[in-house]
Amino acid sequence: MLPHPEEHLRSSDFITDIVIGMSDGLTVPFALAAGLSGAVANSSLIVTAGIAEIVAGSIAMGLGGYLAGRTEADHYEAERRRETIEVETVPEREKEEVREVFADMGLSPALQVTIADELAMDKTKWIDFMMKYELNLEEPDPNRATKSALTIGSSYVMGGFVPLLPYLLVNEPHRALLYSCVVTLICLFVFGYFKSKVTGQPPVGGAFKVMLIGAVAAAAAFGIARLVGG
């Protein structure tokens, strides 16, 4: 019998962090540059403001990713400590919870008792089982917070420089904005396509959705800048 290939997403956290950083990196500086294009007459001012926003945004996004990772790790450790105390102090109740898990799987009462007794002989594995099947918690990567911060921050920087590139080459903001729109919307479409494909969503529909969000944000920023600036 030929082996059955199983296609599963194994690095979902890493991909999620890239999506978070890249999507905001492409959209926010794009909207900022578009808004400033409606208010200033020199591309250098837009580049300066854009770089400042990219630096601040990447730090803020990276810090948010770090705090989210630490919160996940702290929550897991707190729940594991609680589960350890319960295994030590009320083992029979914890065994009953193990039996309930296997009862939901359709195992016979006799087999439920046997498995619960066997599992209770190794407290570490017992606690691991309770964390996974009772609380639905997987042990997080100990370096998750740092990896998340670096991935989100660097993705934000890479995405953020895409809409700014035309302003580095063209001094007239309105003309630079046209080039920026073309380049950024193409990148948003490609990014949305691969993001949707990786996450199992309709790729073309996802690509248009991501591109539309970026376009609406840029148009709104440009319109408000023109309105406020008269």
Buried (B, 14 or more C-beta within 10 A) or exposed (E): EEEEEEEEEEEEBBBBBBBBBBBBBBBBBBBBBBBBBBBBEEBEBBBEBBBEBBBEBBEBBBEBBBEBBBEBBEEBEEBBEEBBEBBEEEEEEBBEBBBBBBBEEEBEEEBBBBBBEEBBEEEEEBBBBBBEBBEEBEEBBEEBBBBBBBBBBBBBBBBBBBBBBBBBEBEEBEBBBBBBBEBBBEBBBEBBBBBBBBBEBEBEEBBBBBBBBBBEBBBEBBEBBEEEEE
